[in-house]
Amino acid sequence: MEQFFQQLTNGLAVGGIYALIALGYTMVYGVLKLINFAHGDLFTIGAYLGLTLLTSLSLTDRLGPFWGVVALAAMAMGLVALVGALLERVAYRPLRESPRLSAVVSALGASIFLSNAVMLIYGARFHVYPQDLLPKITLDLFGLQLPLVRVLILAASLVMMTALYLFIQKTRIGTAIRAAAIDQGAARLMGIDVDRVILLVFLIGPALGGVAGVMVGIYYGQINFTMGWTYGLKAFTAAILGGIGNIPGAMVGGLLLGVIEAMGAAYISIAWKDAIAFCILIAILIVRPTGLLGERVAEKV
Amino acid sequence: MLLQVVDLRVKYGNIEVLHGLNLEVKEGEIVTILGANGAGKSTTLLTISGLVKPVSGAIYFGKTSLHKMPAHRVVERGIAQVPEGRRIFNTLTVQENLKLGAFTSSDRARVNRTMEWAYQLFPVLAERRQQLGGTLSGGEQQMLAIARGLMSDPKILLLDEPSLGLAPLLVRTIFQTLREVNRTGVTIVLVEQNAKAALKLAHRGYVMELGQIVLHGNAADLLENPEVQRAYLGAGQ
C-alpha cells in the first residue's frame, strides 16, 4: 500500500508537469487548429533558461529556497512566453492564410531550429540542476513520507491549472479565447481582436511549458536538449487523451497519464514506461479519437 | 447618410464577386437587400463588417471610412452583424453568448441593461440563459444570434437571412421584433431570400444580381414591381 501511494503521488507530480505542457498544445490547437510541434522545445528552453537564471543570479541565496524558486519560475515563465510570442510572429502569423500543411511544416522546422539552437548554445551533454535547491526533507502526510519537492511540484501545477481554468471560464478575455476557438469569424463579428487572442495563447501556453521545464530540472536534477521531444510527445499524448482543444481535458489527461505511467513502471516494468504511454495514445486514437472530454472530432493535420 | 457603399469591388481569389456596388442607408431605416443565391448579398455584409476586404471602392459610416478597418474596430464603431447560419457559440451558454455580443462595451451597467432588454424581446432566451447555445432549437438560436447582435448597442444591425429554415409563424415573430428594434432607433440592413416578408418590413429595398444592384426603390413599389414579382415573389408561375 505504501508503494502504491508513493507511486500515485509521484505519478501525479509528473502528471502535473505533463498537464502544464499539454495545456500549451491544446490551447494553440483550440484557437488555430494547429499542433505546435515546437512547443516541446519551448519547454526545453524553459529548463535551460531556468538553469542559467539560477546559476547567474543566485536567486535562492538571496531570497531563500522557497521564494528563490518561485522567482525563478516566474522569470522563466516570462522569458519563455516572449519566445513563444516571437515564434508565433515569425513562424505562424505569416502563414495564417496559407494551407494548414504549411503551418505544420513551419512548426516542425521551428522545433528543429529551437532544439538545435539550445544544443549549440549549451552543448549536447546533460546539464545538472543544483541538488540543494530545495531542502531535502520529507513531509509526513497522513502517515505517508513524501519528498517536499514532489509535494511542491504537484501543488504548484494544481495552483496554475486552477488559475488558468478560472481565467478561461470566468473572465471576459477568457470567454473571448473560448469564442475564438469555436468560430474565429463570429468572434471577429463580436469585436474580438482574434490576432491578440492568438498572441495571448502563445504567451500563456509557452509560459506554462517553460515553468514545466524548470520543474523537471528541479525534480529530476538533469536536463538535455532533446528532453522537449520526449516530454512534448508525452504531453501531446495527454492532450489527445483528454481531448485536444479542451482545456480541462489537458489537465485530466496529463494527471492520468502521469499516474498510469508511474503505476506501469512500478507494477509491470520500468522499461515499459514509455511504451505504455504510447499504447494509450494509440488506443485512444482508435477507440475514442475525441478524447475523454473532447466533443469535437479532431481534424487531420 | 449613415452608411454609404461606393463602387465596391470584391474578389475571392481571381473571381470578382462584387462589380462596383453602390448602396446607401439612411439613419433609422430598414433596408433590405434581395437576390438569388450567389448574387453577392452575404459578401456585401461581410465586407461592410470588415471580414472580407475589398479590392477597390469605399464604405463610409458617417464620415469614417470602414473599408480598411479591421473587423473588431467596425463593431466598436457601432455596426453589428447577425451572420448567415447564426454562428452562435454552441458550447457557450446563452448568457455567455450575449456577453460576448457586448465584448466591446466596458460599461457594465449598460451591458446589463441591454441584456435585460434582449431578454424582454426574446423571453425564451431568459428561460434558457444557463443552457448551452447548441442545445437550443433553430428558432431560438436565431433569436440568440439577433439578441447577441444587439448587445453591442449598435447603430446599424446587419442581418443575413434570419428567416432561413424557420417556420412561417416564427419568421413573423422575429420580423415583428425587428420592427420593434428599429423603432428604438436601430437602423437595420436585412439580407433576405424571403422577399415578400422582407419588403413588407422594410422601408426601401435593393435587388442584387450577379454582384450588382439591378433595381432599388421604396419597398412598397418593389412589392408591386412586375419584375420583382416574377423573379422573387413567385407570381405568374
Interface residues (C-beta under 8 A of the other chain):
Chain A: R172 T175 A176 R178 A179 I182 D183 G185 A186 A187 R188 L189 M190 G191 I192 D193 V194 E295
Chain B: S49 G50 L51 P70 A71 H72 V75 E76 A80 Q81 P83 R87 I88 F89 N90 T91 L92 E96 K99 L100 G101 F103 T104 R148 S152
